[in-house]
Amino acid sequence: MLTLVGVAIVILGFALRLNPLLVVVAAAIATGLAAGIDIVTIVSDFGRSFTQNRYMALVWLTLPVIGMLEKNGLKERAQALIAKVGAATTGRVLMLYMLIRQLTASLGLTSFGGHAQMVRPLVAPMAEAAAENRHGELPQETRDLIRAHAAAADNIGLFYGEDIFIAIGSVLLIKAYLDQAGYPLTPLQIALWAIPTAISAYLIHAFRLWLLDRRLKAELGIKP
Amino acid sequence: MNVLDAIYLLLGLMFSAAAWLNLRDHSNPKHLKRALFWALYAVTFLFGTWLPPFLVGCLAIGMALLAGIGGLGKGGAPEPTEQERMEGAARLRNRLFIPALLIPLVTVLGTVLLQDFQPGGHPLVELKDATLVALGASVVVALVAGLWMLRQPFRVPLTESRRLVDAVGPVLALPQLLAVLGAIFAVSGVGQVVAGLVGKFIPVESALAVVVAYCVGMALFTVVMGNAFAAFPVMTAGIGLPLIAKLHGGDVAIMGAIGMLAGYSGTLMTPLAANFNIVPAALLELPDQNGVIKVQIPTGLALLVVNTLLMYFLVFRF
């Protein structure tokens, strides 16, 4: 039971809004100590794992390009483009993006999208601009809500698309685990059963985006 | 040094630039701390492959202490002016999209090429690294194209990346730290304890109760671990295989596929999946770090119900 001390630290730390970096480091050290590992080994394991997981930071390499494009008006251009499409609404822009994200992910193209590369410079500004065109000047809370929805559309499209592809990490993990447990399966058998959920995910979230459009209209009215 | 190390070197240089620009930024009273934070992070990319793990561990813990105690102040990078942005948009028009779209396009093309092009049967890079190398290459291509098309001096990408790095802040390193935490949870056996606890409270003779326990367990465990991949082996060994497959004769492929997807509901709802939930909130400059999670919770819960029902109606039929 003592090994759960790290879980408790994480839950408490995040609930109290303490600095997340500090919470995670404290939880890691406490868990290691509770499991009877000595502190030097814990710090070494920590360092080894930190180095192994550097790949998670690679997405930040896009920032110099994105920043330079932003300085030269990428967001403004994305907004101007959407302004020309009369039928564009926030919900429809995000439904379309989620569809593209989910379809490409289901073909294994999971890097076609992402928060730094696509959502911040292109998708979120387009979703905001669509709302501006329809409803006029937006209050800051509405902007924040639309941005949060843009990030969510990327996540949901990715999560429920990638599992249909047979050579994706999650499918291979399921296969590898069930193989060693004595249930040999092909990746296709597993990927097939992700399809009903993928369709449900799209329909459910698209419905919520439709509700978002209705809410924007009710709160802000239509610009004359 | 392999290709991936070279790409980490680029990342190290980017964070070094952020450290240097912060060092000279006297508008932030804590500019030394902020500069030191990015400098430590830069070191782990520049030399991480060759440094002893204990030292890297100390650097990472140092970063957490710097960020956690007293904060890093406000990075004072100048925002691009409206005039700059409007002029650029008017001058470059839709050409601005080309470098932005080069990133995903070259990444996707590069991944496919690196995986399929194997002269003499030897891949150019390790297959598991193909996407990462392709992403690195795509950024170089987009950067060169951008510098050339936009006629920008080379310092612009550096000052602009510093602006964005400071806008996201220390949270930028959180996904990596959480992956470390997951590894330490795994070696300490946290999963087995949680599965044991869940297993104690299920009425095993009811097929519905077992399916609910497995799906909800996957989601809950993912919320705690921040990662459905960590939850899957534990819940499947604890509930899935012994109760759904063996006791009630459920189909293993359906159980595995839908079980993992039930875990994704947890991913949508937890701050511990920082790269999907907390980092985008910082990137989009939301005032509430849980802003993205709040938007995702209704969809996450609805999909958990859908997945539980799908499993219940499918798993015993095939």
Interface residues (C-beta under 8 A of the other chain):
Chain A: M1 T3 L4 G6 V7 V10 I11 F14 R17 L18 N19 P20 L21 L22 V24 V25 A27 A28 T31 G32 A34 A35 I37 V40 I42 V43 S44 D45 F46 G47 R48 S49 F50 T51 N53 R54 Y55 M56 A57 L58 V59 W60 L61 T62 L63 P64 V65 I66 G67 M68 L69 E70 K71 N72 G73 L74 K75 E76 R77 A78 A80 L81 T104 L109 T110 S111 F112 G113 G114 H115 A116 Q117 M118 V119 R120 P121 L122 A124 D144 L145 R147 A148 H149 A150 A151 A152 D154 N155 I156 F159 Y160 D163 G169 S170 V171 L173 I174 Y177 L178 A181 Y183 L185 Q189 I190 A191 L192 W193 A194 P196 T197 S200 A201 I204 H205 R208
Chain B: L4 I7 Y8 L10 L11 M14 T44 F45 G48 T49 L51 P52 P53 F54 L55 V56 G57 C58 L59 A60 I61 M63 A64 L65 A67 G68 I69 G71 P80 E84 R85 M86 E87 G88 A89 A90 L92 R93 N94 L96 F97 P99 A100 I103 P104 T107 V108 T111 T131 L132 A134 L135 G136 V139 A142 L143 G146 L147 L150 Q152 V156 P157 L158 T159 E160 S161 R163 L164 V165 P170 V171 L172 A173 L174 P175 Q176 L177 L178 A179 V180 L181 A183 I184 F185 V187 S188 G189 V190 V193 V194 V224 A228 F229 F232 P233 T236 A237 L241 A245 V252 A253 I254 G256 A257 I258 M260 L261 Y264 T267 L268 P271 L272 A274 N275 F276 N277 I278 V279 P280 A281 L283 L284 E285 L286 P287 D288 Q289 G291 V292 K294 V295 Q296 P298 T299 A302 L303 V306 N307 L310 L314
